[in-house]
Amino acid sequence: MAKGYFAPSVKRAFEILRMISRSRDGMGISELARSLKMAKSTVHGMTSALEETGAVMRNPVTKRYTLGFTLFELGRVAYSQVDLKSLSRPAMENLMEKTGTSVFMGLLNGEHVTILDVVESKSELKITAPIGATIPLIAGAVGKVLLSRMDEDQAIRLVREKGLSRYTANTISNPETYFEEIRSVRKRGYATDDEEYIAGVRAVASPILEESDMMGALWAVGFKASLDGEKMKTLISETKKAAEEINRRVRGNMMGSGNGKPSD
């Protein structure tokens, strides 16, 4: 698709990326062409090539382009030099030890959440998933946390476009009830999942990378049989503490000595 675009197109490609980055809701072909004073055919060819590399993503419903996950991977090294997994791992391991749950860390990736790291429970019977696996955005505690970080209008539009899938009998399927839950999550800084995504499973999630444009979450997952009311209170408290510790370490790393080592 990108064949025939040579050196001048590199500059145009970056102009497209910069323009898309300034729009919270993404931009369509016609809008980009008008804003950049380019031919629609040129913009279409550029965005198609960028989409193939993962630099941009196209919403199949709105047809609008947003920045892709590939740019995070590049930017994570070139800009912030933050090794998110290394910075998060101590807090994740501590959370697992204190709660006996499996602990996950991931980032928003389009309409899914990509798992970047996992610390498995030491229990013989445990919940796990491979690094790189994705889960739906609008599902369980993780989705609530990430949607709570968006502008409310954006979150509402996304939920209405995608709909609320019923995963279990406990899944919140009423949009208004779901929006109220997201508002509560925004205020309290964590979300819970009581068999809403997987039957017999409870989870707690809290946001990370709150001072950046990236949207991430830390979440702990266990079986309901081993997470009664009191243990859920502990899981909520410890998950929030772990997320706050990750945020502190990321913030310190980005503002710190520049030696590439995590701040203590």
C-alpha positions as CSV (number, residue, x, y, z in Angstrom):
1,M,0.0,0.0,0.0
2,A,2.8,2.4,0.8
3,K,4.8,1.7,-2.4
4,G,5.6,4.9,-4.2
5,Y,5.9,7.1,-1.1
6,F,9.5,8.3,-0.9
7,A,11.4,10.8,1.3
8,P,8.9,13.7,1.1
9,S,6.2,11.4,2.4
10,V,8.1,10.8,5.6
11,K,7.5,14.4,6.6
12,R,3.9,14.2,5.6
13,A,3.5,11.0,7.6
14,F,4.8,12.8,10.7
15,E,2.4,15.7,10.0
16,I,-0.5,13.3,10.0
17,L,0.7,11.7,13.2
18,R,1.1,15.1,14.9
19,M,-2.4,16.2,13.8
20,I,-4.0,13.0,15.0
21,S,-2.2,13.3,18.3
22,R,-3.9,16.7,18.9
23,S,-7.4,15.2,18.6
24,R,-8.8,13.4,21.6
25,D,-11.4,11.5,19.5
26,G,-9.2,10.9,16.4
27,M,-9.6,12.2,12.9
28,G,-11.1,11.0,9.6
29,I,-9.5,11.1,6.1
30,S,-11.5,14.2,5.0
31,E,-10.7,16.1,8.2
32,L,-7.0,15.3,8.0
33,A,-6.9,16.3,4.3
34,R,-8.6,19.7,5.0
35,S,-6.4,20.4,8.0
36,L,-3.1,19.5,6.3
37,K,-4.1,20.8,2.9
38,M,-3.4,17.4,1.3
39,A,-5.2,15.4,-1.3
40,K,-7.6,12.8,0.2
41,S,-5.9,10.1,-1.9
42,T,-2.5,11.1,-0.4
43,V,-3.9,11.0,3.2
44,H,-5.6,7.7,2.5
45,G,-2.4,6.1,1.2
46,M,-0.4,7.5,4.2
47,T,-2.9,6.4,6.9
48,S,-3.2,2.9,5.3
49,A,0.6,2.5,5.4
50,L,0.7,3.8,9.0
51,E,-2.1,1.5,10.0
52,E,-0.2,-1.5,8.6
53,T,2.8,-0.7,10.9
54,G,0.6,-0.1,13.9
55,A,1.4,3.6,14.1
56,V,-2.3,4.5,13.8
57,M,-5.5,2.6,14.5
58,R,-8.8,3.0,12.6
59,N,-12.1,2.8,14.5
60,P,-14.3,0.6,12.4
61,V,-17.4,2.4,13.6
62,T,-16.4,6.0,13.4
63,K,-13.8,5.6,10.6
64,R,-11.5,7.9,12.6
65,Y,-7.8,7.3,13.2
66,T,-6.1,7.5,16.6
67,L,-2.4,6.9,17.5
68,G,-1.4,3.2,17.5
69,F,0.3,1.0,20.1
70,T,3.5,0.9,18.0
71,L,4.2,4.5,18.9
72,F,4.0,3.7,22.5
73,E,6.6,1.0,22.1
74,L,8.9,3.4,20.3
75,G,8.2,6.4,22.6
76,R,8.7,4.3,25.7
77,V,12.3,3.9,24.8
78,A,13.1,7.1,23.0
79,Y,11.2,9.6,25.0
80,S,10.6,8.6,28.6
81,Q,13.2,5.8,28.8
82,V,10.9,4.3,31.4
83,D,11.1,0.5,31.7
84,L,7.5,0.1,32.9
85,K,7.8,-3.6,33.6
86,S,10.9,-3.1,35.8
87,L,9.4,-0.2,37.6
88,S,6.1,-2.1,38.2
89,R,7.5,-5.5,39.1
90,P,8.4,-4.8,42.8
91,A,4.9,-3.4,43.6
92,M,3.3,-6.3,41.7
93,E,5.2,-9.0,43.5
94,N,4.5,-7.3,46.8
95,L,0.8,-7.2,46.0
96,M,0.8,-10.9,45.1
97,E,2.5,-11.8,48.3
98,K,0.1,-9.8,50.5
99,T,-3.1,-10.9,48.8
100,G,-2.3,-14.3,47.3
101,T,-3.9,-13.2,44.0
102,S,-2.5,-13.1,40.5
103,V,-1.5,-9.5,39.5
104,F,-1.6,-8.1,36.0
105,M,-0.4,-4.8,34.5
106,G,-1.5,-3.6,31.1
107,L,-2.2,-0.7,28.7
108,L,-5.1,0.5,26.7
109,N,-4.5,-0.6,23.1
110,G,-7.3,0.6,20.9
111,E,-10.5,-1.2,22.0
112,H,-8.6,-3.8,24.0
113,V,-6.2,-3.9,27.0
114,T,-2.8,-5.5,26.3
115,I,-1.2,-7.4,29.2
116,L,2.4,-6.3,29.6
117,D,3.3,-8.2,32.7
118,V,2.0,-10.9,35.1
119,V,2.9,-12.0,38.6
120,E,1.1,-15.3,39.1
121,S,-0.3,-16.4,42.4
122,K,1.6,-19.1,44.3
123,S,-1.6,-21.0,44.8
124,E,-1.9,-24.3,42.9
125,L,-5.2,-23.2,41.5
126,K,-4.8,-19.7,40.1
127,I,-5.8,-17.3,37.3
128,T,-3.3,-16.4,34.7
129,A,-2.9,-15.2,31.1
130,P,0.2,-14.9,28.8
131,I,2.0,-11.6,28.4
132,G,0.8,-10.0,25.2
133,A,-2.7,-11.3,25.5
134,T,-5.6,-8.9,25.2
135,I,-8.9,-8.5,27.0
136,P,-11.9,-6.4,25.9
137,L,-11.9,-2.8,27.1
138,I,-15.5,-2.9,28.2
139,A,-15.2,-5.8,30.5
140,G,-14.7,-6.1,34.3
141,A,-12.7,-3.9,36.6
142,V,-10.0,-3.0,34.2
143,G,-12.4,-1.5,31.7
144,K,-14.1,0.5,34.3
145,V,-10.8,2.0,35.4
146,L,-9.6,2.9,31.9
147,L,-13.0,4.4,30.9
148,S,-13.0,6.4,34.1
149,R,-9.8,8.2,32.8
150,M,-11.5,9.3,29.6
151,D,-13.7,12.3,29.2
152,E,-17.2,11.2,30.1
153,D,-18.6,12.1,26.7
154,Q,-15.9,9.9,25.1
155,A,-16.5,7.0,27.4
156,I,-20.3,7.2,26.9
157,R,-19.9,7.3,23.2
158,L,-17.6,4.3,23.2
159,V,-19.9,2.2,25.4
160,R,-22.9,3.1,23.2
161,E,-21.0,2.2,20.0
162,K,-19.7,-1.1,21.3
163,G,-22.5,-2.1,23.6
164,L,-22.3,-3.9,26.9
165,S,-21.6,-7.6,26.3
166,R,-23.1,-10.0,28.9
167,Y,-20.3,-12.3,30.1
168,T,-22.0,-13.6,33.2
169,A,-25.3,-13.2,35.1
170,N,-23.5,-10.5,37.1
171,T,-22.4,-8.4,34.2
172,I,-23.8,-4.8,34.3
173,S,-25.8,-4.6,31.1
174,N,-27.8,-1.4,31.8
175,P,-25.8,1.6,30.2
176,E,-27.0,4.1,32.8
177,T,-26.0,1.8,35.7
178,Y,-22.7,1.2,34.0
179,F,-22.0,5.0,33.6
180,E,-22.8,5.6,37.2
181,E,-20.3,2.9,38.2
182,I,-17.7,4.6,36.0
183,R,-18.3,7.9,37.7
184,S,-17.9,6.2,41.1
185,V,-14.6,4.7,40.0
186,R,-13.4,8.1,38.9
187,K,-14.0,9.4,42.4
188,R,-12.6,6.6,44.4
189,G,-9.7,5.6,42.3
190,Y,-10.4,1.9,41.9
191,A,-12.9,-0.5,40.4
192,T,-14.1,-3.9,41.5
193,D,-15.4,-6.9,39.5
194,D,-17.7,-9.4,41.3
195,E,-18.1,-12.2,38.8
196,E,-18.9,-9.7,36.1
197,Y,-16.4,-10.9,33.5
198,I,-15.7,-14.5,34.6
199,A,-18.0,-16.5,36.8
200,G,-16.5,-17.4,40.2
201,V,-13.8,-14.7,39.9
202,R,-13.4,-11.3,41.7
203,A,-10.9,-8.6,40.8
204,V,-9.8,-5.1,41.8
205,A,-8.2,-2.6,39.4
206,S,-6.5,0.8,39.8
207,P,-5.1,3.2,37.3
208,I,-1.4,3.7,36.6
209,L,0.4,6.3,34.4
210,E,-2.1,8.9,35.5
211,E,0.3,11.8,34.7
212,S,0.8,10.7,31.1
213,D,-1.2,10.4,27.9
214,M,-0.9,6.6,28.1
215,M,-3.7,4.8,29.9
216,G,-2.7,1.8,32.1
217,A,-4.1,-0.3,34.9
218,L,-2.9,-2.6,37.6
219,W,-5.3,-5.4,38.6
220,A,-5.4,-8.3,41.0
221,V,-7.6,-11.3,40.3
222,G,-8.6,-14.3,42.5
223,F,-11.4,-16.8,43.0
224,K,-14.5,-15.6,44.9
225,A,-14.2,-18.6,47.2
226,S,-11.0,-17.2,48.6
227,L,-12.0,-13.5,48.5
228,D,-14.6,-12.9,51.1
229,G,-15.7,-9.4,52.1
230,E,-12.8,-8.7,54.5
231,K,-10.2,-10.0,52.0
232,M,-11.8,-7.8,49.3
233,K,-11.3,-4.8,51.5
234,T,-7.6,-5.7,51.9
235,L,-7.3,-6.4,48.2
236,I,-8.8,-2.9,47.4
237,S,-6.4,-1.2,49.8
238,E,-3.3,-3.1,48.7
239,T,-4.1,-2.7,45.0
240,K,-4.5,1.1,45.4
241,K,-1.2,1.2,47.3
242,A,0.6,-0.8,44.6
243,A,-0.7,1.4,41.8
244,E,0.3,4.5,43.7
245,E,3.8,3.1,44.2
246,I,4.1,2.4,40.5
247,N,2.9,5.9,39.7
248,R,5.5,7.3,42.1
249,R,8.3,5.2,40.7
250,V,7.4,6.1,37.1
251,R,7.2,9.8,38.0
252,G,10.5,9.7,39.9
253,N,12.2,7.9,37.0
254,M,11.0,10.5,34.5
255,M,12.0,13.4,36.7
256,G,15.0,11.9,38.3
257,S,18.7,11.7,37.8
258,G,18.7,10.5,34.2
259,N,20.7,7.4,35.0
260,G,18.0,5.1,33.8
261,K,17.6,3.5,37.2
262,P,14.3,3.4,39.1
263,S,13.9,5.9,41.9
264,D,13.4,4.4,45.4
